[in-house]
């Protein structure tokens, strides 16, 4: 539907010139509405549907002028249409899930003008985007509080940790000649080094992240990144790397260093998920208003429980991991106003998909 559609029988009581004028005005008034607008007359006939309503409910010209109940169940909008039209009942706010939509519905009666113009207006607004933004705001507040708490805890740990390391170093020196005791002191030193590394990672994570965005050719960036990881000694010989990049350049506002850091975390996670070797695939796809970078592996995959906790702070399935890699990657992508999605099957592999906007 490219415009508002109006039933031929609507406003038949009006003079022809006034009718045309009124319909044209109505089309312009409703054209830009992101909400679905429907008008049902008092007989239950669907007379008007704007473009959004046609998309939401797969309506066309053929649907107009027909009975509401030929097109929808009586309670389709969360109330009885028969009772509303019969008793003049309007509804302030109704929340209802329909198909793939989460709708906020309100209705009111129009009872002015000729009888053919009397009826019920139904306005339905998809609130998924609003709820998504509210969730992101709540997550942002939680992450800020978590960052502040992590920073305070890390500083509290760092101070006594320095003392423990210092005394353990003195013990290691003074216990020379008593090998079994010196080995105990060495174990204490190793433990303090691991804790210091974790504290440093938490402090780094807790710092605010400011992405320095510049328009970059993502295809060229991915090719450069692929060369970088291929020459890394940690890249296993039993893993094959495939690149799927379009011939046409795809430009997007990114912080190259931060994005490469996120890709590095995700890529080596994928490699570690393939201990027996496999295929690592990096792909780039352009969509309307955004692009997607996908990192796929043919590794061990993850179950539903692991997927739910995947981006939780300090959660890890690795014996020597600290659970900060994926959280840091998510933080970087969010700084780009993007998202990370993951699909995985046990024994089949995993795919992490980064969605980034093409404009600031």
C-alpha positions in Angstrom: 0.0 0.0 0.0 1.5 3.3 -1.0 -1.3 5.5 0.4 -4.3 5.6 2.6 -7.2 3.6 1.1 -10.8 4.8 1.6 -14.0 2.8 0.8 -16.1 4.2 -2.1 -19.1 4.1 0.1 -17.6 6.4 2.7 -19.2 9.8 3.0 -21.7 9.1 0.2 -23.9 11.8 1.8 -21.4 14.6 1.0 -21.5 16.6 -2.2 -18.9 15.3 -4.7 -16.6 18.3 -4.5 -16.7 18.3 -0.7 -16.1 14.6 -0.6 -13.0 14.8 -2.7 -11.7 17.6 -0.7 -12.3 15.8 2.6 -10.7 12.6 1.4 -7.6 14.3 0.1 -7.2 16.2 3.4 -7.6 12.9 5.3 -5.0 11.2 3.1 -2.5 13.9 3.8 -3.3 14.0 7.5 -2.8 10.3 8.0 -0.1 9.6 5.5 2.9 9.9 7.8 1.4 8.1 10.8 3.6 5.3 12.1 0.5 4.0 13.9 -2.2 1.9 12.3 -5.4 3.9 11.7 -8.7 2.2 11.0 -12.2 3.6 10.9 -15.2 1.3 11.3 -18.6 2.8 10.8 -21.6 2.1 13.1 -22.7 -0.8 10.9 -19.4 -2.5 11.3 -18.0 -1.7 7.9 -14.3 -1.0 7.5 -14.2 2.3 5.7 -10.6 3.7 6.1 -7.2 2.1 6.7 -3.9 4.0 6.4 -0.7 2.6 5.0 0.6 1.3 8.3 -2.7 -0.5 9.0 -2.5 -2.1 5.6 1.0 -3.4 6.4 0.1 -4.6 9.9 -3.1 -6.4 8.8 -2.3 -7.3 5.2 -5.2 -5.1 4.0 -5.9 -3.9 0.5 -8.7 -2.1 -1.4 -10.7 -5.3 -1.5 -10.9 -5.2 2.3 -12.5 -1.8 2.4 -16.3 -1.6 2.3 -16.5 -5.1 3.8 -17.8 -6.1 7.2 -15.3 -5.9 10.0 -16.2 -9.5 11.0 -15.5 -10.8 7.5 -11.9 -9.6 8.0 -11.2 -10.1 11.8 -12.6 -12.0 14.8 -14.9 -9.9 16.9 -12.3 -9.6 19.8 -9.3 -9.1 17.5 -8.3 -5.8 19.0 -8.8 -7.0 22.6 -12.4 -6.0 23.0 -15.8 -6.9 21.4 -16.3 -4.8 18.3 -20.0 -5.6 18.3 -20.5 -4.4 21.9 -18.4 -1.3 21.3 -20.4 -0.2 18.2 -23.7 -1.1 19.8 -23.2 0.6 23.2 -20.7 3.3 22.2 -17.9 1.9 24.3 -14.4 3.3 23.6 -11.1 2.1 25.0 -8.3 4.3 26.3 -5.3 1.8 26.3 -5.2 -1.9 25.5 -2.0 -3.9 25.1 -2.1 -6.9 22.8 0.3 -9.1 20.9 -0.7 -9.7 17.3 1.4 -11.7 14.9 4.9 -10.3 15.3 3.7 -7.0 16.8 3.4 -5.7 20.4 0.6 -3.2 20.1 -0.8 -0.4 22.2 -4.4 0.1 21.1 -6.7 3.0 21.8 -10.2 3.8 20.3 -12.6 6.6 20.2 -15.9 7.5 18.5 -16.5 10.1 15.8 -20.1 11.3 15.9 -20.1 14.5 14.0 -21.0 15.2 10.4 -23.3 13.1 8.3 -24.4 9.6 9.6 -22.0 7.8 7.2 -19.1 9.6 9.0 -20.1 8.2 12.4 -18.1 5.3 13.7 -15.1 4.0 15.7 -11.5 4.9 15.2 -8.9 2.3 16.1 -5.3 3.4 16.6 -2.7 0.7 17.0 0.9 1.5 17.8 3.8 -1.0 17.7 5.7 -0.5 21.0 8.5 -3.0 20.4 11.0 -0.3 19.6 10.0 1.7 22.6 10.3 -1.3 24.9 13.7 -2.1 23.4 14.9 1.5 24.1 13.6 1.3 27.6 15.4 -2.0 28.2 18.6 -0.6 26.8 18.3 2.4 29.2 17.8 0.1 32.1 20.7 -2.0 31.1 22.8 1.2 30.7 22.0 2.3 34.3 22.7 -1.2 35.6 26.0 -1.4 33.7 27.0 2.1 35.1 26.3 0.9 38.7 28.1 -2.3 38.1 31.1 -0.5 36.7 31.3 1.8 39.7 31.0 -1.2 42.1 33.6 -3.2 40.2 36.0 -0.3 40.3 35.6 0.1 44.0 36.0 -3.6 44.7 39.0 -3.9 42.4 40.8 -1.1 44.2 40.0 -2.7 47.6 41.5 -6.0 46.3 44.6 -4.3 44.7 45.9 -2.8 47.9 46.2 -5.9 50.1 47.2 -7.9 47.0 50.3 -5.8 46.6 51.3 -6.5 50.2 50.8 -10.3 49.8 52.9 -10.3 46.6 55.6 -8.3 48.4 55.8 -10.6 51.4 55.6 -13.7 49.2 58.6 -12.4 47.2 60.6 -11.9 50.4 59.7 -15.4 51.5 60.7 -16.9 48.1 64.1 -15.2 48.4 64.7 -16.2 52.1 63.6 -19.8 51.5 66.4 -20.4 49.0 67.8 -23.9 49.8 64.5 -25.1 51.1 62.9 -26.2 47.8 59.6 -27.5 49.0 58.9 -24.3 51.0 60.1 -22.1 48.2 57.7 -23.8 45.8 54.8 -22.9 48.2 55.9 -19.2 48.1 56.1 -19.5 44.3 52.5 -20.7 44.2 51.4 -17.7 46.3 53.2 -15.4 43.8 51.6 -17.1 40.8 48.2 -16.7 42.5 48.7 -12.9 43.1 49.7 -12.4 39.5 46.5 -14.1 38.3 44.5 -11.9 40.7 46.3 -8.8 39.6 45.5 -9.6 36.0 41.8 -10.1 36.8 41.7 -6.8 38.8 43.3 -5.0 35.8 40.7 -6.5 33.5 37.9 -5.4 35.7 39.2 -1.9 36.0 39.6 -1.7 32.3 36.0 -2.9 31.8 34.7 -0.4 34.3 36.2 2.5 32.5 33.7 4.4 30.2 34.2 3.7 26.6 34.2 6.5 24.0 34.3 5.3 20.4 36.1 7.6 18.0 33.9 7.0 15.0 35.1 7.5 11.4 33.7 6.2 8.1 35.6 3.1 7.2 35.4 0.5 4.4 34.4 -2.6 6.4 35.4 -5.0 3.7 39.0 -3.6 3.7 39.0 -3.6 7.5 38.0 -7.3 7.6 40.6 -8.3 5.0 43.3 -6.5 7.1 42.0 -8.2 10.2 42.0 -11.7 8.6 45.7 -11.2 7.6 46.5 -10.1 11.1 45.1 -13.2 12.8 46.4 -15.6 10.2 50.0 -14.6 11.0 49.4 -14.9 14.8 51.3 -17.9 16.2 48.2 -18.7 18.2 46.2 -19.3 15.1 46.0 -23.2 14.7 47.1 -24.9 11.5 44.0 -27.2 11.6 41.6 -24.3 11.3 40.7 -22.9 7.9 39.7 -19.3 7.5 37.1 -18.2 4.9 36.1 -14.7 4.0 32.8 -13.7 2.4 33.0 -10.0 1.5 31.0 -8.2 -1.2 32.8 -6.7 -4.1 31.2 -3.3 -3.5 32.6 -1.2 -0.6 30.5 -1.0 2.5 31.2 2.1 4.6 30.1 2.6 8.2 31.1 4.8 11.1 33.4 2.7 13.3 36.3 2.9 15.7 38.7 0.6 13.9 40.8 -0.3 16.9 37.8 -1.0 19.1 36.0 -3.0 16.4 39.2 -5.1 15.8 39.4 -5.7 19.5 35.9 -7.0 19.6 36.5 -9.1 16.5 39.6 -10.5 18.1 37.8 -11.7 21.2 35.0 -13.3 19.2 37.4 -14.9 16.6 39.6 -16.5 19.2 36.6 -17.7 21.1 35.5 -19.4 17.9 38.9 -20.9 17.4 39.0 -22.3 21.0 35.5 -23.8 20.3 37.2 -26.0 17.6 39.9 -27.9 19.5 40.0 -30.6 16.8 40.1 -28.0 14.0 37.3 -26.8 11.7 36.2 -23.8 9.6 36.2 -20.2 10.7 34.1 -17.9 8.5 34.0 -14.1 8.6 31.3 -12.6 6.4 30.0 -9.1 5.7 26.5 -8.3 4.5 24.8 -5.0 3.7 21.1 -4.4 4.7 18.8 -1.4 4.7 20.3 1.1 7.0 22.8 -1.3 8.6 25.4 -4.0 8.0 26.2 -7.3 9.6 29.5 -8.9 10.4 29.2 -12.6 11.2 31.8 -14.8 12.9 30.9 -18.5 12.4 32.7 -21.7 13.6 32.1 -25.4 13.2 33.0 -26.1 16.8 31.4 -27.7 19.8 28.5 -25.3 20.1 26.6 -24.2 23.2 23.5 -25.3 25.0 20.6 -23.0 25.9 21.8 -22.5 29.5 25.2 -21.3 28.3 23.6 -19.0 25.7 21.5 -17.3 28.4 24.6 -16.5 30.5 27.0 -15.8 27.7 27.3 -12.0 28.2 27.2 -12.0 32.0 30.1 -10.5 33.7 32.7 -13.1 34.8 30.8 -16.0 33.3 33.1 -18.4 31.4 33.2 -22.0 30.4 37.0 -22.0 30.0 39.3 -23.3 32.7 41.7 -20.3 32.4 39.2 -17.7 31.2 38.0 -14.6 33.2 34.6 -14.1 31.6 35.4 -10.6 30.4 36.1 -11.1 26.7 32.5 -11.4 25.4 31.3 -8.7 27.8 34.0 -6.4 26.5 33.1 -7.2 22.9 29.4 -6.4 23.7 30.4 -3.2 25.3 32.3 -2.1 22.2 29.5 -3.0 19.8 27.0 -1.1 22.0 29.3 2.0 21.9 28.8 1.8 18.1 25.0 1.8 18.6 25.0 -1.8 17.4 24.0 -5.2 18.7 25.4 -8.7 19.1 23.2 -11.8 18.4 24.3 -15.4 18.8 23.0 -18.7 17.3 24.4 -22.0 18.4 23.8 -25.7 18.2 25.7 -28.3 20.3 28.0 -30.3 18.0 27.3 -28.0 15.0 28.9 -24.7 15.8 28.1 -21.1 16.6 27.6 -17.8 14.8 28.0 -14.3 16.4 26.4 -11.6 14.3 27.3 -8.0 14.8 24.8 -5.5 13.5 26.1 -2.0 13.0 24.4 1.2 11.7 25.6 2.6 8.3 25.2 6.2 9.5 26.0 8.1 12.7 
